[in-house]
């Protein structure tokens, strides 16, 4: 992220939170006057700690909105319906490509969130120790951890404040450090979420012993999600849901996805294909809003997991932790029976039938499909594919409609390639002298 962008994020933090404080004081006065730039000193007071933290949380929501949606198209959790507008999927993304000239928003939103969290922590830690609210600081570190994990999982490189390109592992190591702080300072769900977030960061780093040790401590039923809002503002709504609305977008569908093949019955007759309730979708009865590159007009069969503007996106869960343990058994323990037992337990808890893979290859396929089901549309499938690709796992362990084909209408997922991460964008290359084109 270049220095100009960093300074912009700092100014936005100052202005946005100062306005929030102004509204809190004058809540009964319906006449609002924009105060213009306000000194950052207003944020260096104990009363600003909650506003600083909420700003970082909003930054995480905004960045996750962009990354989870576009990543869902590249990993074929959804199939594009042809729309290429503000909530659409570009022609290159429809083919499976993440191009440097099309990921500027994803990059800038993620780095804005990173700076909001990093600067917010520094501000609170700069206050007198007696004035620091440790529970708020724990929450802010938790947000910082999830932001850094999101960037380490999804960005091809790290670029810190105008520096040179580095490994994305820089962000994952930052995530571990932030999660450590959140676990130490926090309690209850915040502390548990920090341990779960740290487990997934360790797994992406390849530190499986630490990942499993953390994952094993997360209790059954645990879930931690990021909030969105139904207030008539698309920017604060769940972007995956907004893009799939009948009016005006209809930008993606479940047709031509493995989900439509797998969850292919409506046993209770409610109009929604939800025999596995974790991956619900329905037949929309209309076409998407534009012709797609692969298939022309396609049927609009919308996902139903995120079915409202305020649908949250899960960040960590007991189920994810169990899947990490299962993956370690397959990858490092040669324990097919142990891994399958974990997957069977998750499926039984969801009310769906278990299966009996015949060999290790079939067990990997069973595992990777269960991962896709449990973490559908949460911005985590593409990072997992990246991890597996880096480990040399064959793509044949994926579902056929997730796999790269030749881009034609008759094969596979209509993907001609797949990018596994978001590249450094054109805007960063053009403005950062330490990055070459």
N, C-alpha and C positions, 0 to 999 in steps of 0.2 A: 504494500500500500504506500503510495507516495506521500511526501510530507504535506503537500497541499490538501490531500484528502484527509489526512490525519487531523490537520488543523480545522478543517471543516467539520469533522465529527466532534471535535472539542467545542466548537462554537455552537453546534446544534445541541450538545448536552447542556451548555450554559443557558441558551435561550429557551429551550424546551422545558427544562426543569424550573427555571425561574418563572416562566409563564404558569406552570402548574402550581407553583407556590402562590402566585398572585391570585389565581382563581380560587384557591382554597381559602384565602383570606377574605375575598370579596364575593363569596358564593351567592349572596342574596342580591347582588347588584347585577341586573341583566345587561347593563351597558359595559361593553368591554373595549378598552383602549389598548392597542398594541404598544407596549412600552419600549420596543426596539431593543437594541443590544443592552444587556445588563451585565454588570461586573461579575466575573466568576467567583468573587468573594462571597456572593450570596449562597453558593453551594458549600462553602467551608464552615457551615454551622450544623450542629447536631440535628436540627429539625429537617435538614435536607436529605438525610440518609435514606429514608424510604423512597423519596422521589428519585434519587440517584439509582437505587436498585430497580425500581419499576421501569426506569428508562432503559436499563440494560436488558431487562426481561422483554420489553417491547422490541428492542433491537434483535434479540434472539428470535422472536416470533416472525419478524419481517424477513430475516435471512432464511429461516427454515421454510417459510412459505415458498420462496423462489426455488431453493435447492431441492426440497422434497418433491415439488411438482415436476420440475424438469428431469430430476433423477428418475422419477416414476416412468417417464416416457422412454428414457434411455434403457432402463432395466426391464421395460415392457410390463410394468405393473398396470399400465393403462395403454390403450392404443389410440393414437391421434385420429381425430375425425376430420381433419383438414383445416381447421381454424389456425391462422397464423397471426392473429391480432394480439392485443395486450395480454390476453389470457390463453393464447393459443400455443401450439407447438410448431416450431419453424420447420421448413422442409428438410434442412440438414439434421435437426433433432429427430424428425420422423424416420430418418435413415439410421440413426444411432450415433450421430456425431455431435460432440460438444466443441464448437469452434471459438477461437479467441475473440472473434468479432461479434459474438452473440451471448457472451456470459458476463458482460460488464455489470449488470444489475446484481447478479448472484455474488460476484466478487465484492462490489462496493457495499452491499447490504451486510455481508458477513464481516468485512473489516470494520464497518461502522459499529457493529455490535461488539466486536473485539475491543475497539478503543473505548466505547462507552463503559464496558465492564472493567477494563484495565485502569482507566483514569478514575473511575468511581471508587475502586478499591484503594487507589493511592490517596484520594481525597479523604476517605473515611479514616484510613490509617494515619493520615496527617493530623487528625484531630487529637485532642487530649485523650489519653487512654480512658479516663473516667467518663468521657462523653460518647465513646464508641458503643454502638448497640451491636453486641456480638451476634445476636440472632439475625439481624439485618445483614451484617457482614458475611455470615454464613450463607445466606440466600444469594447474595451478590457473587460470592465465590462459586456457588453452585451454577448460577447462570454463566459465569465466565468459563467454568469447566465444560458445560454443554456447548457453548459457542466454540471453544477451542477443539472439542471432540468433533463437532460438525465440520470444522475447517480441515482438521487433520484427516478425517475420513474422506472428504469430498474434493479438496483442492489438490491439484497435482504438485504444487509447490507452496512453500511459505515465502512471503515477502513482508518483512516487518519494517514499517515506518520508513519507506524509501530506500531500504537496503537491497542487497542482491537476492536473487532467488536461492532458496534453500530447500531442504527436504520438508515434505509435509509432516514428517515426524516431529518437527519443532512444535507444531500445534498440539500434537498428541501428548508430548511431554509436558507442555504447558497445561493441558487438560488434567493430567495426573496431579500436578502441583496444586491446581485450583481445587480439584476434588479432595485432595488431602486436607486443605484448609477448611473446606465446607464440612467434611466429616469430623474434623477436630472441634470446630466452633459450634456446629449445629447439633440438633437433636431431632428425634422423631423422623418424619418423612424426609426432611432435608438431609439428615445424616445418612439415612438408608439410600436415598437417591444418589448421594455423592459416592458411596461405595459401589453402587451398581454402575454409575457412569464411569467410574475408575476401572471397573472390571472390563467394560467394553473397550475402553482406550487401551488397556493392557493387551487385550486380544488383538486389536488392530496393529499394535507394535510387535506382536509375536511373542510377548511375555506371557505364556500360557499358564505357568505355575501361579503367577500373581493374579491373573484373570480368574482362574478357578477358585483360588482361595477367597477372593472377594465375592464371587458369584454364589458360593456355597452359603454365605451368611445372609443373603436376601430372602426374607420370609415369603411363604406362599401367599398369594393374593396381592402382593405389592405392585403398585403402578404409580408412575409419576409422569404427568403430562404438561404440555405447554398450552396455555389458554389462547383462545381467539374469541371474537365478540360479534354479536348480532345487533349492530347499531346502525345499519344502513350504510356502512362504509366498507367498500370492497377491500381497502388496504388493511383493515383490521380484522377481516374475515379469513376463514380457512380457504386458501387459494385453490386447493384441489376441489373443494366443494363449489366455489364460485365458478370455476372453469367448466364444471359439469352441469351447471344449471340449464334448465330448458330455455330460459330467457336471461340473457341474450346469447349465451356462448355455445353450449353443447360441444365443447372443444375436445372431449375425449370420450372413449367408450370402452366396454369390456369385450366387445366382439374381437375375435382374433387373438384373445389372450388365453393363457393356460387356465385362468380363473373360470372363464365361461365353460371350458371343457371339464374342469374338475367339479365345480359347483353347478351341476347341470340339471338339478331337479328342484321342483317347488312342491315338496310333499305336503305342506300345510295349506297350500292354495291361497297364500296371501299376496301373490303377484311378484314376490321377491325370491330370487334363487338364493336361499340361505340355509340349505341343509347343513352346511358348515357355516355357522353364524359368524365366523371371523372374517369371511370374505364375501359379503352379500352384494348382489347386483340385481338389476331388473331390466326387463325389456321395455324400452322407452316408447316404442311404436312410431318413432320418427327417425329421420336421417340426421346425421351431424350437420353442422352449419356450413360446410364447404367440402369441396372434393379433396380427398387425400392423394398424395403422390403415388401411393402403392395401389389404391383400390377404387378411386373415384368416390362417389357418395357411399357412405357406409352407415349401417344401422347404429343409432344412438342408444346404447344400452348402458346406462350410467351406474357407476359404483354407488353403494349405499352405506359404506363404512362412515364416511364423513358426509352426513346428510343434513347439515345445517351450517349457517355461517359461523356459529360458535362451537363447532365440533373441535375438540382438542386433538393435538397430535402427541402420542405417547413418546416419551423420551427414554424411559427405562421401565423394566417390568420383571417380575419373577420369571415369567415365561422366557424372556430373553436370556436371563441368567442360566436357566436350565439348559437352553440351547447351547450356550457357551460351554457348559460342562460336557454336553453330549458331543460337541465338535472336538473338544480336547480328547475325549475317549476314542473317537475315530482317527484323529490326526496323530496323536502322540501315544495313545495307550493300546492301540490295536484291540479295542474292547467293543466289538460290534454289539454284543448282547446288552452291555451296559448302556450304550447310546440308544439302542432301539427301545429299551425299557423306559428311558426318559421321554422319548418321543411318544410312545404309547400312552404314558401317563398324561401328557399334555392333551392328546387327542381324546382320551377318555373324559378328562375334565371338561372339554368343550362339547361333549356329547356326540362325537363322531367315531366311526369305526377305526380300529387299529389295523395294521398290515404286518406281514411277515417277510421282510426282505431275505432273499436267499443267500446273498453273499455281500462282501464288503462294498462292491460297486453299487449294488442295489440299496444298501444301507445309506451310502452317501446321497443317493438320489432321494431317498425317503427323508433324510435329514434336511437337505436343501429345500425340498418342497415345504416341509414343516416350517422352516425359517421364513420362507416366502409368505406363508399363511399368517403366522403369528405377528409378523412385522410389516404387513402389507400397508403401503401408503404412509409410511412413517419417516421416509427419507433415509432408510438404512439398507435397502436392498442393493443399490449400486455400490456402496462401500463394501458390503460383504462380497459381492462379485469381484471387486478389486482385490480384496484380501485373498480370495480363492485363486484368482488369476495369478497373483504374485507368488502364491505357493505352488503353482503348476498344476492345480486341479483341472481336470478336463471339463470342458463345457457340456459334455454329454451327460453330466450329473444334473444339469438343469432340466427343467421341463422343456419339451420340444418347442413350445411357443414362446419361450424365453431366449432360445438359441439364435445365434446369427445365421441368417440364410443368405440368399442372393438378392434380397430386396424385391422379389417378384410377388405377384398376388397368389402364387400357388405353393409357396414354401415357407415354413417356419413362421417367425414373428414379423416378417417383412422388414427385418433389419439387414442392412448390407454390411454393417460394421458396428462396433460398440466402443465408445470412449468410456474409460473407467474413472475419469476424474475431470474436474473443471480446470481448464488451463488458465494461465495468466492472461488477463484480457488485454485487448487492444489499448484501452484507456491507460492501463498501468505501463505498458510498453512505451506508449507515446510520451508519458510524463515522468517516468522514472529513469534517470540517466544510468542507473546501475543494472537495468534490464535491457538486453539487446533483442531486437525483433527476430 
